[in-house]
Amino acid sequence: MTHHINQPSSHQKLVRNPDLGTSAEEHLMLYIGKNHQQYHAAIKCFRQESTDAYISAKRMIKNYLKKENKLPVLIIIDLMLNEQSLNEFTRFLKSSKWTKYIPVIYNEQALSHYQISEITRLQLVDDIVNIRTYGNELLQKAFFLTKSKTFLGEKACYQSITKKDFTKLNHEQVNFLIRRLVEIIIAGSLLIILSPLLFLIMIFIKAESRGPIFYRSRRAGKGCRIFDFYKFRTMTVNAEASVAELKNLNIYPNNRNSPLFFKALNDPRITRVGIFLRNTSLDELPQLINVIKGDMCLVGNRPLPLYEASTLTSDKWAERFLAPAGITGLWQVLKNSKKNMSTKERLFLDINYARNNSFIRDCWIVANTPRALFQKDKM
């Protein structure tokens, strides 16, 4: 995972699959902020260099390039938000073929809720996390984001479109805007039409068990972009904590050399209301909110939990992240024809959709989704 400026001839060679067991001395992290000592223990998995301003950070990175030193595997920003300065800094990183794939993470604790929403909307950084609580996982996240950005190239970078840029839009961007508008109208209309049903589901969930009505988890979607994913809660509270205890019920093989997926047959954590919601796929309805927010599309590849997505960063599988995240998709429609679909079969369908998605194909998937809604198993 270390970067040597004088060795690689392409960005594919610049980022290699790292060994998580190597010494922290091998992994340089550049911290931009004024609380470096406060987070030193949380980010001890890195060899750390720090500065308190974007200007000096640019100077340090130019110095790395000039002296052919190792580049940072991660840049953490922990400053009060200055949108213009942040935008200029990210443009600076993208201007070089050596630095454009370095992941940039903003410390959540330095931002207000509104600022988090604004940075997410403008997609100026790769992720926003709480450095203090996320520290031990930052190294793995850095490798995951770097590999994903390298594989996906410029397709992993979503740029916001302003009125000034509108006249420069190409055909693909115009199609994207039209599709986006149609999906907002459809998702918004469905939420209004189904609001009585949604209200009844909320009552039944609350009546059966204590806990939140909605289940929220961090998922990786198109370009491995991470977002909050919504469903109606169908399991007991803190169900994720018992995944290790239920590994023998996993319908997917537990092979260390293959991607990790977890789904249990007759999962004991599912509530009675949850069984009905899952068998009718009504638990998926809150994802219409994700569609309106722009996290997902109506049709695409399912966004994955981070522990699953982190096992798909090899060139063989990462292509599935080229497709948008969707509520329904190709493998969901085809799974009834083969109940015991393997992990690899599911991933091959995801990659097939990523390579061949189109408006006509999306219409076919939507038309065939209703027959796939009523599942016979209780997964």
C-alpha positions in Angstrom: 0.0 0.0 0.0 3.0 2.3 0.3 3.4 4.7 -2.6 6.8 5.2 -4.3 6.8 7.9 -6.9 9.6 6.5 -9.0 8.2 3.0 -9.4 4.6 2.9 -10.8 3.9 3.6 -14.4 0.1 3.8 -14.0 -2.4 4.4 -11.2 -3.2 0.7 -11.1 0.4 0.2 -9.9 0.3 3.2 -7.6 -2.2 1.5 -5.2 -1.6 -2.1 -4.3 -3.6 -4.5 -2.1 -2.0 -3.8 1.3 -1.0 -6.1 4.1 -2.9 -5.0 7.2 -0.3 -6.6 9.4 2.5 -4.4 8.3 4.0 -1.9 10.7 2.4 1.5 11.2 5.7 3.0 9.9 4.7 1.8 6.4 1.4 3.8 6.4 1.7 7.6 6.4 -1.3 9.7 7.3 -1.5 13.4 6.9 -3.6 15.2 9.5 -4.9 18.7 8.7 -6.2 20.3 11.9 -5.3 21.6 15.4 -6.2 18.6 17.6 -3.6 16.2 16.5 -2.5 15.2 20.0 -6.1 14.7 21.1 -6.6 12.0 18.5 -3.1 10.5 18.5 -4.2 7.3 20.3 -7.1 6.8 17.9 -4.9 7.0 14.8 -1.9 5.2 16.2 -2.1 2.7 13.3 -0.4 5.3 11.1 2.9 7.1 10.9 1.5 10.6 11.4 2.4 14.0 10.0 0.3 17.0 10.8 -0.3 20.6 9.8 -3.0 23.1 10.7 -3.8 24.7 7.3 -4.5 23.7 3.7 -1.7 25.9 2.4 1.0 24.0 4.4 -0.7 20.7 3.5 -0.3 21.5 -0.2 3.3 22.4 0.4 4.0 19.1 2.3 2.4 17.1 -0.5 4.4 18.9 -3.2 7.5 18.1 -1.1 6.6 14.4 -1.0 6.3 14.4 -4.8 9.5 16.5 -5.4 11.6 14.2 -3.1 9.9 11.0 -4.3 8.9 10.2 -0.7 6.0 7.9 0.2 2.6 9.6 -0.2 0.0 9.5 2.5 -2.4 6.6 2.4 -5.0 8.8 4.0 -5.7 12.5 4.6 -7.8 13.5 7.6 -9.3 17.0 7.8 -10.2 18.3 11.2 -10.8 22.0 10.6 -13.8 24.4 10.8 -15.5 24.1 7.5 -14.4 26.6 4.8 -16.2 25.3 1.7 -14.0 27.3 -0.7 -10.7 26.2 0.8 -11.9 22.6 1.0 -13.0 22.7 -2.7 -9.6 24.2 -3.7 -7.7 21.6 -1.8 -9.6 18.6 -3.3 -9.1 20.1 -6.7 -5.4 20.3 -6.0 -5.3 16.6 -5.1 -7.2 15.7 -8.3 -4.8 17.7 -10.4 -2.0 15.1 -10.0 -2.1 11.5 -11.2 -0.2 10.5 -8.0 -2.5 12.2 -5.5 -5.9 12.0 -7.0 -6.6 8.5 -5.5 -5.6 9.4 -1.9 -8.7 9.1 0.3 -9.8 12.3 2.1 -11.9 11.9 5.3 -13.4 14.7 7.3 -13.7 14.5 11.1 -17.4 14.4 12.0 -16.8 16.2 15.3 -15.6 19.3 13.5 -18.9 19.7 11.6 -22.5 20.7 12.4 -25.3 18.5 11.1 -26.0 21.0 8.4 -22.4 21.1 7.3 -22.3 17.3 7.1 -25.3 17.4 4.8 -23.7 20.1 2.7 -20.4 18.3 2.3 -22.2 15.1 1.5 -24.3 16.9 -1.1 -21.3 18.5 -2.8 -19.3 15.2 -2.4 -16.1 17.1 -1.6 -14.6 14.3 0.5 -14.7 10.5 0.4 -16.3 10.0 3.8 -17.2 11.7 7.1 -16.4 9.7 10.3 -15.9 10.2 14.0 -12.2 9.9 14.3 -12.2 9.2 18.0 -14.5 6.1 17.8 -13.5 5.0 14.3 -9.8 5.1 14.9 -9.0 1.3 14.8 -10.8 0.9 11.5 -9.3 3.9 9.7 -6.5 2.0 8.1 -8.8 -0.6 6.6 -11.1 2.1 5.4 -8.2 3.9 3.8 -7.2 0.8 1.9 -10.8 0.2 0.9 -11.4 3.7 -0.4 -8.1 3.8 -2.2 -8.6 0.5 -4.0 -12.2 1.6 -5.0 -11.1 5.0 -6.3 -8.2 3.5 -8.2 -10.4 0.8 -9.9 -13.3 3.1 -10.7 -11.1 6.1 -11.7 -13.0 9.2 -12.5 -16.3 7.4 -12.5 -16.0 7.4 -8.7 -16.0 11.2 -8.5 -19.4 12.8 -8.6 -19.3 16.5 -9.3 -22.2 18.9 -8.4 -23.7 20.7 -11.4 -24.2 24.4 -11.1 -26.3 26.7 -13.4 -23.0 28.0 -14.8 -22.0 24.5 -15.9 -25.4 23.5 -17.2 -24.6 24.6 -20.8 -21.6 22.3 -20.8 -23.4 19.1 -19.9 -22.8 16.2 -22.1 -25.4 13.6 -23.2 -24.7 11.3 -20.3 -25.1 14.0 -17.8 -28.4 15.1 -19.3 -29.7 11.5 -19.2 -28.6 11.4 -15.5 -30.5 14.6 -14.7 -33.7 13.3 -16.5 -33.5 10.0 -14.7 -32.9 11.7 -11.4 -36.0 13.9 -11.9 -38.2 11.0 -12.8 -37.0 9.0 -9.8 -37.7 11.9 -7.4 -41.2 12.2 -8.8 -41.9 8.5 -8.6 -40.4 8.0 -5.1 -42.2 11.1 -3.8 -45.5 10.1 -5.2 -45.2 6.5 -3.8 -44.4 7.9 -0.3 -47.6 10.1 -0.5 -49.8 7.3 -1.9 -48.5 4.7 0.6 -48.5 6.9 3.6 -51.5 5.2 5.3 -49.8 1.8 4.9 -46.5 3.2 6.2 -48.3 4.6 9.3 -49.9 1.1 10.0 -46.5 -0.6 9.7 -45.1 1.8 12.2 -47.9 1.1 14.7 -47.4 -2.7 14.4 -43.6 -2.5 14.8 -44.0 -0.4 17.9 -46.7 -2.6 19.3 -44.7 -5.8 19.1 -41.2 -4.8 20.4 -39.3 -2.0 21.9 -36.9 -0.1 19.8 -36.7 2.2 16.9 -39.2 1.9 14.0 -36.5 2.3 11.4 -33.3 0.4 11.0 -30.4 2.5 9.8 -27.0 1.2 8.7 -24.0 2.5 6.8 -23.9 1.1 3.3 -21.6 1.3 0.3 -23.3 2.3 -3.0 -22.1 3.5 -6.4 -18.4 4.3 -6.4 -18.2 2.8 -2.9 -19.7 6.0 -1.6 -21.0 5.4 2.0 -24.4 6.6 3.1 -27.1 6.0 5.7 -29.5 3.2 4.5 -33.1 3.0 5.8 -35.4 0.0 6.3 -38.3 -0.8 8.6 -36.8 -2.6 11.6 -37.6 -6.3 11.3 -35.2 -7.7 13.9 -34.8 -7.4 17.7 -32.7 -4.5 18.9 -28.9 -4.9 18.6 -29.3 -7.9 16.2 -26.0 -7.2 14.5 -24.2 -8.0 17.7 -25.1 -11.7 17.4 -24.0 -12.3 13.8 -20.9 -14.2 15.0 -23.1 -16.5 17.1 -25.3 -17.3 14.0 -22.5 -17.9 11.5 -23.5 -21.6 11.3 -26.9 -20.5 9.9 -25.3 -18.4 7.1 -26.5 -19.6 3.7 -23.3 -18.3 2.1 -20.1 -20.3 2.6 -17.6 -19.0 5.2 -14.6 -19.1 3.0 -11.7 -16.8 3.9 -10.7 -16.5 0.3 -14.1 -15.4 -1.0 -16.2 -12.3 -0.5 -18.2 -12.2 2.7 -22.0 -12.2 2.7 -24.2 -13.1 5.7 -27.8 -14.1 5.5 -29.4 -16.7 7.9 -32.2 -19.1 7.0 -35.0 -18.9 9.6 -33.1 -16.2 11.4 -34.2 -16.3 15.1 -33.6 -12.5 15.4 -36.5 -11.6 13.1 -39.7 -10.5 14.8 -43.2 -11.8 13.8 -44.0 -8.5 12.2 -40.6 -8.6 10.6 -41.3 -11.9 9.0 -44.4 -10.5 7.3 -42.5 -7.3 6.2 -39.7 -9.3 4.7 -41.8 -11.9 3.0 -43.7 -9.0 1.3 -40.6 -6.8 1.0 -42.5 -4.0 2.7 -39.5 -3.4 4.9 -37.8 -1.9 1.9 -40.2 1.0 1.5 -38.2 3.6 3.6 -35.5 3.3 0.9 -37.7 5.6 -1.2 -36.3 8.3 1.1 -32.8 7.2 0.0 -33.9 7.6 -3.6 -35.1 11.2 -3.0 -31.9 12.0 -1.2 -29.9 10.7 -4.1 -28.2 7.9 -2.3 -29.9 5.2 -4.4 -31.9 4.7 -7.6 -35.1 2.6 -8.0 -33.1 0.0 -9.9 -29.4 -0.9 -9.4 -27.1 -3.2 -7.3 -28.0 -3.5 -3.7 -25.9 -1.3 -1.4 -23.7 -3.4 0.8 -22.9 -3.3 4.6 -19.4 -2.1 5.0 -18.1 -5.5 6.3 -19.3 -7.0 3.0 -18.2 -4.2 0.8 -14.7 -4.3 2.3 -14.2 -7.9 0.9 -15.0 -6.8 -2.7 -12.1 -4.4 -3.3 -10.2 -6.7 -5.7 -10.3 -5.9 -9.4 -12.3 -9.1 -9.9 -15.3 -7.8 -7.9 -15.1 -4.0 -7.5 -16.7 -3.5 -10.9 -20.1 -4.1 -9.3 -19.7 -0.7 -7.6 -19.8 1.0 -11.0 -23.6 0.6 -11.1 -25.9 2.8 -9.0 -27.3 1.4 -5.7 -30.9 0.4 -6.1 -34.0 -0.8 -4.3 -34.5 -3.6 -6.8 -32.1 -5.1 -9.2 -31.1 -8.0 -11.5 -30.3 -10.6 -8.9 -33.3 -9.9 -6.8 -35.5 -10.5 -9.9 -33.7 -13.7 -10.9 -33.1 -15.3 -7.5 -36.5 -17.1 -7.4 -35.4 -19.1 -10.4 -32.5 -20.4 -8.3 -33.2 -20.3 -4.6 -29.7 -21.3 -3.5 -27.8 -18.6 -5.5 -24.2 -18.6 -4.5 -22.2 -15.5 -3.6 -20.3 -15.6 -6.9 -23.4 -16.0 -9.0 -24.9 -13.0 -7.2 -21.8 -10.9 -7.8 -21.6 -11.9 -11.5 -25.2 -10.7 -11.9 -24.2 -7.4 -10.2 -21.2 -7.0 -12.6 -23.4 -7.9 -15.6 -25.9 -5.1 -14.6 -23.0 -2.6 -14.1 -21.8 -3.3 -17.6 -25.2 -3.4 -19.3 -27.6 -1.2 -17.5 -30.0 0.8 -19.6 -33.4 2.4 -19.4 -35.0 -0.5 -21.3 -33.4 -3.1 -18.9 -34.4 -1.1 -15.9 -38.0 -1.1 -17.1 -37.8 -4.9 -17.5 -36.5 -5.3 -14.0 -39.2 -3.1 -12.5 -41.9 -5.1 -14.5 -40.5 -8.4 -13.1 -40.0 -7.1 -9.5 -43.6 -7.8 -8.3 -43.3 -11.6 -8.8 -40.1 -11.6 -6.8 -41.6 -9.7 -3.8 -43.3 -12.7 -2.1 -40.4 -14.8 -0.9 -41.0 -18.3 0.5 -38.0 -18.3 2.9 -37.6 -16.3 6.0 -34.2 -14.7 5.3 
